[in-house]
Amino acid sequence: MELQIGDVVYLKSDLNMNVLMTVSGKDGVSLWCTWFSGNDVKYHQFHKDSLAKYNQ
């Protein structure tokens, strides 16, 4: 399944939810995610294989 900008995703190793913000890199394997930790906005780049789409 192809991940799209705006998808709610989670790390396969962690059930905390993130929002996929951008796809970067020529090969599209580096994905930037954003999430909240309390009142702080956090962001980090992950390999696409480490993420899964959250299906409600």
MODELLER restraints for C-alpha pairs under 7 A, 6 or more apart:
rsr = mdl.restraints
at = mdl.atoms
rsr.add(forms.Gaussian(group=physical.xy_distance, feature=features.Distance(at['CA:3:A'], at['CA:53:A']), mean=6.93, stdev=0.5))
rsr.add(forms.Gaussian(group=physical.xy_distance, feature=features.Distance(at['CA:5:A'], at['CA:20:A']), mean=5.25, stdev=0.5))
rsr.add(forms.Gaussian(group=physical.xy_distance, feature=features.Distance(at['CA:5:A'], at['CA:21:A']), mean=5.29, stdev=0.5))
rsr.add(forms.Gaussian(group=physical.xy_distance, feature=features.Distance(at['CA:5:A'], at['CA:22:A']), mean=5.93, stdev=0.5))
rsr.add(forms.Gaussian(group=physical.xy_distance, feature=features.Distance(at['CA:6:A'], at['CA:19:A']), mean=5.94, stdev=0.5))
rsr.add(forms.Gaussian(group=physical.xy_distance, feature=features.Distance(at['CA:6:A'], at['CA:20:A']), mean=5.31, stdev=0.5))
rsr.add(forms.Gaussian(group=physical.xy_distance, feature=features.Distance(at['CA:6:A'], at['CA:21:A']), mean=6.04, stdev=0.5))
rsr.add(forms.Gaussian(group=physical.xy_distance, feature=features.Distance(at['CA:7:A'], at['CA:19:A']), mean=5.83, stdev=0.5))
rsr.add(forms.Gaussian(group=physical.xy_distance, feature=features.Distance(at['CA:7:A'], at['CA:20:A']), mean=5.52, stdev=0.5))
rsr.add(forms.Gaussian(group=physical.xy_distance, feature=features.Distance(at['CA:7:A'], at['CA:53:A']), mean=6.79, stdev=0.5))
rsr.add(forms.Gaussian(group=physical.xy_distance, feature=features.Distance(at['CA:8:A'], at['CA:17:A']), mean=6.57, stdev=0.5))
rsr.add(forms.Gaussian(group=physical.xy_distance, feature=features.Distance(at['CA:8:A'], at['CA:18:A']), mean=5.73, stdev=0.5))
rsr.add(forms.Gaussian(group=physical.xy_distance, feature=features.Distance(at['CA:8:A'], at['CA:19:A']), mean=4.64, stdev=0.5))
rsr.add(forms.Gaussian(group=physical.xy_distance, feature=features.Distance(at['CA:8:A'], at['CA:20:A']), mean=6.41, stdev=0.5))
rsr.add(forms.Gaussian(group=physical.xy_distance, feature=features.Distance(at['CA:8:A'], at['CA:53:A']), mean=6.09, stdev=0.5))
rsr.add(forms.Gaussian(group=physical.xy_distance, feature=features.Distance(at['CA:8:A'], at['CA:54:A']), mean=5.55, stdev=0.5))
rsr.add(forms.Gaussian(group=physical.xy_distance, feature=features.Distance(at['CA:9:A'], at['CA:17:A']), mean=5.79, stdev=0.5))
rsr.add(forms.Gaussian(group=physical.xy_distance, feature=features.Distance(at['CA:9:A'], at['CA:18:A']), mean=5.20, stdev=0.5))
rsr.add(forms.Gaussian(group=physical.xy_distance, feature=features.Distance(at['CA:9:A'], at['CA:19:A']), mean=5.89, stdev=0.5))
rsr.add(forms.Gaussian(group=physical.xy_distance, feature=features.Distance(at['CA:9:A'], at['CA:20:A']), mean=6.63, stdev=0.5))
rsr.add(forms.Gaussian(group=physical.xy_distance, feature=features.Distance(at['CA:9:A'], at['CA:51:A']), mean=6.35, stdev=0.5))
rsr.add(forms.Gaussian(group=physical.xy_distance, feature=features.Distance(at['CA:9:A'], at['CA:52:A']), mean=5.48, stdev=0.5))
rsr.add(forms.Gaussian(group=physical.xy_distance, feature=features.Distance(at['CA:9:A'], at['CA:53:A']), mean=4.35, stdev=0.5))
rsr.add(forms.Gaussian(group=physical.xy_distance, feature=features.Distance(at['CA:9:A'], at['CA:54:A']), mean=5.05, stdev=0.5))
rsr.add(forms.Gaussian(group=physical.xy_distance, feature=features.Distance(at['CA:10:A'], at['CA:16:A']), mean=5.89, stdev=0.5))
rsr.add(forms.Gaussian(group=physical.xy_distance, feature=features.Distance(at['CA:10:A'], at['CA:17:A']), mean=4.86, stdev=0.5))
rsr.add(forms.Gaussian(group=physical.xy_distance, feature=features.Distance(at['CA:10:A'], at['CA:18:A']), mean=5.67, stdev=0.5))
rsr.add(forms.Gaussian(group=physical.xy_distance, feature=features.Distance(at['CA:10:A'], at['CA:51:A']), mean=5.58, stdev=0.5))
rsr.add(forms.Gaussian(group=physical.xy_distance, feature=features.Distance(at['CA:10:A'], at['CA:52:A']), mean=5.53, stdev=0.5))
rsr.add(forms.Gaussian(group=physical.xy_distance, feature=features.Distance(at['CA:10:A'], at['CA:53:A']), mean=6.52, stdev=0.5))
rsr.add(forms.Gaussian(group=physical.xy_distance, feature=features.Distance(at['CA:10:A'], at['CA:54:A']), mean=6.60, stdev=0.5))
rsr.add(forms.Gaussian(group=physical.xy_distance, feature=features.Distance(at['CA:11:A'], at['CA:50:A']), mean=5.74, stdev=0.5))
rsr.add(forms.Gaussian(group=physical.xy_distance, feature=features.Distance(at['CA:11:A'], at['CA:51:A']), mean=4.61, stdev=0.5))
rsr.add(forms.Gaussian(group=physical.xy_distance, feature=features.Distance(at['CA:11:A'], at['CA:52:A']), mean=6.35, stdev=0.5))
rsr.add(forms.Gaussian(group=physical.xy_distance, feature=features.Distance(at['CA:12:A'], at['CA:50:A']), mean=5.75, stdev=0.5))
rsr.add(forms.Gaussian(group=physical.xy_distance, feature=features.Distance(at['CA:12:A'], at['CA:51:A']), mean=5.61, stdev=0.5))
rsr.add(forms.Gaussian(group=physical.xy_distance, feature=features.Distance(at['CA:12:A'], at['CA:52:A']), mean=6.14, stdev=0.5))
rsr.add(forms.Gaussian(group=physical.xy_distance, feature=features.Distance(at['CA:18:A'], at['CA:33:A']), mean=5.97, stdev=0.5))
rsr.add(forms.Gaussian(group=physical.xy_distance, feature=features.Distance(at['CA:18:A'], at['CA:34:A']), mean=5.67, stdev=0.5))
rsr.add(forms.Gaussian(group=physical.xy_distance, feature=features.Distance(at['CA:18:A'], at['CA:35:A']), mean=4.91, stdev=0.5))
rsr.add(forms.Gaussian(group=physical.xy_distance, feature=features.Distance(at['CA:19:A'], at['CA:33:A']), mean=5.42, stdev=0.5))
rsr.add(forms.Gaussian(group=physical.xy_distance, feature=features.Distance(at['CA:19:A'], at['CA:34:A']), mean=5.33, stdev=0.5))
rsr.add(forms.Gaussian(group=physical.xy_distance, feature=features.Distance(at['CA:19:A'], at['CA:35:A']), mean=6.32, stdev=0.5))
rsr.add(forms.Gaussian(group=physical.xy_distance, feature=features.Distance(at['CA:20:A'], at['CA:32:A']), mean=6.14, stdev=0.5))
rsr.add(forms.Gaussian(group=physical.xy_distance, feature=features.Distance(at['CA:20:A'], at['CA:33:A']), mean=4.50, stdev=0.5))
rsr.add(forms.Gaussian(group=physical.xy_distance, feature=features.Distance(at['CA:20:A'], at['CA:34:A']), mean=6.56, stdev=0.5))
rsr.add(forms.Gaussian(group=physical.xy_distance, feature=features.Distance(at['CA:21:A'], at['CA:32:A']), mean=5.67, stdev=0.5))
rsr.add(forms.Gaussian(group=physical.xy_distance, feature=features.Distance(at['CA:21:A'], at['CA:33:A']), mean=5.41, stdev=0.5))
rsr.add(forms.Gaussian(group=physical.xy_distance, feature=features.Distance(at['CA:21:A'], at['CA:34:A']), mean=6.59, stdev=0.5))
rsr.add(forms.Gaussian(group=physical.xy_distance, feature=features.Distance(at['CA:22:A'], at['CA:31:A']), mean=5.97, stdev=0.5))
rsr.add(forms.Gaussian(group=physical.xy_distance, feature=features.Distance(at['CA:22:A'], at['CA:32:A']), mean=5.24, stdev=0.5))
rsr.add(forms.Gaussian(group=physical.xy_distance, feature=features.Distance(at['CA:23:A'], at['CA:30:A']), mean=6.17, stdev=0.5))
rsr.add(forms.Gaussian(group=physical.xy_distance, feature=features.Distance(at['CA:23:A'], at['CA:31:A']), mean=4.69, stdev=0.5))
rsr.add(forms.Gaussian(group=physical.xy_distance, feature=features.Distance(at['CA:23:A'], at['CA:32:A']), mean=6.36, stdev=0.5))
rsr.add(forms.Gaussian(group=physical.xy_distance, feature=features.Distance(at['CA:24:A'], at['CA:30:A']), mean=5.38, stdev=0.5))
rsr.add(forms.Gaussian(group=physical.xy_distance, feature=features.Distance(at['CA:24:A'], at['CA:31:A']), mean=6.01, stdev=0.5))
rsr.add(forms.Gaussian(group=physical.xy_distance, feature=features.Distance(at['CA:29:A'], at['CA:47:A']), mean=5.52, stdev=0.5))
rsr.add(forms.Gaussian(group=physical.xy_distance, feature=features.Distance(at['CA:29:A'], at['CA:48:A']), mean=5.10, stdev=0.5))
rsr.add(forms.Gaussian(group=physical.xy_distance, feature=features.Distance(at['CA:30:A'], at['CA:45:A']), mean=6.25, stdev=0.5))
rsr.add(forms.Gaussian(group=physical.xy_distance, feature=features.Distance(at['CA:30:A'], at['CA:46:A']), mean=5.67, stdev=0.5))
rsr.add(forms.Gaussian(group=physical.xy_distance, feature=features.Distance(at['CA:30:A'], at['CA:47:A']), mean=4.92, stdev=0.5))
rsr.add(forms.Gaussian(group=physical.xy_distance, feature=features.Distance(at['CA:30:A'], at['CA:48:A']), mean=6.08, stdev=0.5))
rsr.add(forms.Gaussian(group=physical.xy_distance, feature=features.Distance(at['CA:31:A'], at['CA:45:A']), mean=5.38, stdev=0.5))
rsr.add(forms.Gaussian(group=physical.xy_distance, feature=features.Distance(at['CA:31:A'], at['CA:46:A']), mean=5.23, stdev=0.5))
rsr.add(forms.Gaussian(group=physical.xy_distance, feature=features.Distance(at['CA:31:A'], at['CA:47:A']), mean=6.17, stdev=0.5))
rsr.add(forms.Gaussian(group=physical.xy_distance, feature=features.Distance(at['CA:31:A'], at['CA:48:A']), mean=6.10, stdev=0.5))
rsr.add(forms.Gaussian(group=physical.xy_distance, feature=features.Distance(at['CA:32:A'], at['CA:43:A']), mean=6.86, stdev=0.5))
rsr.add(forms.Gaussian(group=physical.xy_distance, feature=features.Distance(at['CA:32:A'], at['CA:44:A']), mean=5.62, stdev=0.5))
rsr.add(forms.Gaussian(group=physical.xy_distance, feature=features.Distance(at['CA:32:A'], at['CA:45:A']), mean=4.31, stdev=0.5))
rsr.add(forms.Gaussian(group=physical.xy_distance, feature=features.Distance(at['CA:32:A'], at['CA:46:A']), mean=6.32, stdev=0.5))
rsr.add(forms.Gaussian(group=physical.xy_distance, feature=features.Distance(at['CA:33:A'], at['CA:43:A']), mean=5.47, stdev=0.5))
rsr.add(forms.Gaussian(group=physical.xy_distance, feature=features.Distance(at['CA:33:A'], at['CA:44:A']), mean=5.64, stdev=0.5))
rsr.add(forms.Gaussian(group=physical.xy_distance, feature=features.Distance(at['CA:33:A'], at['CA:45:A']), mean=6.31, stdev=0.5))
rsr.add(forms.Gaussian(group=physical.xy_distance, feature=features.Distance(at['CA:34:A'], at['CA:41:A']), mean=6.95, stdev=0.5))
rsr.add(forms.Gaussian(group=physical.xy_distance, feature=features.Distance(at['CA:34:A'], at['CA:42:A']), mean=5.59, stdev=0.5))
rsr.add(forms.Gaussian(group=physical.xy_distance, feature=features.Distance(at['CA:34:A'], at['CA:43:A']), mean=4.29, stdev=0.5))
rsr.add(forms.Gaussian(group=physical.xy_distance, feature=features.Distance(at['CA:34:A'], at['CA:44:A']), mean=6.82, stdev=0.5))
rsr.add(forms.Gaussian(group=physical.xy_distance, feature=features.Distance(at['CA:35:A'], at['CA:41:A']), mean=5.87, stdev=0.5))
rsr.add(forms.Gaussian(group=physical.xy_distance, feature=features.Distance(at['CA:35:A'], at['CA:42:A']), mean=5.31, stdev=0.5))
rsr.add(forms.Gaussian(group=physical.xy_distance, feature=features.Distance(at['CA:35:A'], at['CA:43:A']), mean=6.37, stdev=0.5))
rsr.add(forms.Gaussian(group=physical.xy_distance, feature=features.Distance(at['CA:36:A'], at['CA:42:A']), mean=5.85, stdev=0.5))
